[in-house]
Amino acid sequence: MRKGNLFVISGPSGAGKGTLVARLLERVPGAWVSISATTRAPRDGEVDGVHYLFKTDAEFDALIASGGLLEWASVHDHKYGTPRSLVEEHMAAGDQVILEIDVQGAFQVKEKDPDAHLVFIEPPSLEELEHRLRGRGTEREEDIVLRLRNAELELSRKMEYDIQFVNDDIDVCTDELVAYIERQATI
């Protein structure tokens, strides 16, 4: 049986993480993306256990107290985190587990699971990142400014990751990411 591994994928908003994760799911047999737990209410169309694991504050706090989360953070008055049990179940089954989380969460995971593979996705430049964020047409100006400021902080920590990929060509970056995951699955 293939060895199950944990891959934490981080990078600035607009670097292309979501697209890369979707592509690797199509190409890596046994890849599974973890579902986050959250205390926020479901939005229209969201299904518990599919999009998120919706928890009350008390349930979430119990997960924290029992060590049931690999990482967690408070964001906009709600808590989000990665349930340890689901990740461990999938790894035990030989799956390549993918977490798409922020830099802060990545280092929490690495502290709890030193064998986790930290993968940083970066844009070719901050100028290109700004172009991508503006091209979405979904961000307010103050949100773009905040995301670019956060990107600089995130980029300053990229060398603390096990590997970095520059997403300047989505096909090439996908090939590199898939090859890296496949190599770890056979070690």
Disulfide bonds with the S-S distance in Angstrom:
none
